[in-house]
Amino acid sequence: MENVTEQLYQFATSYGIKIIGAILILIVGRIAAGIFRRLVGRMLERMNTDPSIIYFVKSFVYVLVIVFAVVAALSKFGVETTSFVAILGAAGFAIGFAMQGSLSSFAAGVLILVFKPYRVGDFIDAAGTMGTVKDIRLFNTILASPDNIKVIVPNSKIYGDVIKNITGNDTRRIDMVFGIGYSSSIPKAAEILMRLLKEDERVLPEPMVAVAELADSSVNFVCRPWVKKEDYWGVKFDITEKVKAEFDAAGIEIPFPQHSIHMVREESSA
């Protein structure tokens, strides 16, 4: 009994302090993880960072501090922490290699949320898809196509390609082409086009009307008014309709593609 008591005493004195130290390290590590998580969250909130990124970074910082605390606690018992860290690194590499597609989409999502090449509500053309941005997530972007089809596009495809933010600026230029017949009056047609543009209150100052091409069967005018982005389609549709009505009233011909066929009769031999 004396030997057993002595061995228990030695065990308690040698390992008891280590156990208490490991517990203290874990407690302090958890407290420190919570403090760092709050500090990082407040800093990102002051920078107006996207809530999705704030949540992810806070969670990542918390887990990272906890892992360091666990490694430090294990070192109190003589555990070879270098091997433990190597195992964690190898596991992380294997997981990252297996999820490289998802991780690339995640990294692209973080960059999109940070640099904001587009926002919710913008109409974009990216990754071969056009639509209105409904939601931006860490792994994908939700679009609504012009015919209201829900399209889910991985962020890696969007950020790795050309992004056209069609409504990214406050104003847009409408490019329209109107053709008249060669027998019609060019000055009269130009006057009608310019008058229609200036009469529309949605058209911004200094629209452009010019003869652009002498085509096969028509003289083509380019009509380029600048409008606010929300007026783009309304102005385009209204001007197109009014041009047809005004050209008809003024007797200006709007030609359509046609071919002239010349028939040659061969005289029969005597």
Buried (B, 14 or more C-beta within 10 A) or exposed (E): EEEEEEEEEEEEEEEEEBEEBBEEBBEEBBEBBEEBBEEBBEEBEEEEBBEBBBEBBBEEBBEEBBBBBBBBBBBBEEEEBEEBEEEEEEEEEEEEEEEEEBBBBBBBBBEBBEEEBBEEEBBBBBBEBBBBBEEBBBBBBBBBEEEEEEBEBBBBBBBBBEBEBBBBEEEBEBEBEBBBBEEBBEEBBBEBBBEBBEEBEBBBEEBBBEEBEEEEEBBBBBBBBBBBBEBBEEBBEBBEEBBEEBBEEEEBBBBEEEEEEEEEEEEEEE
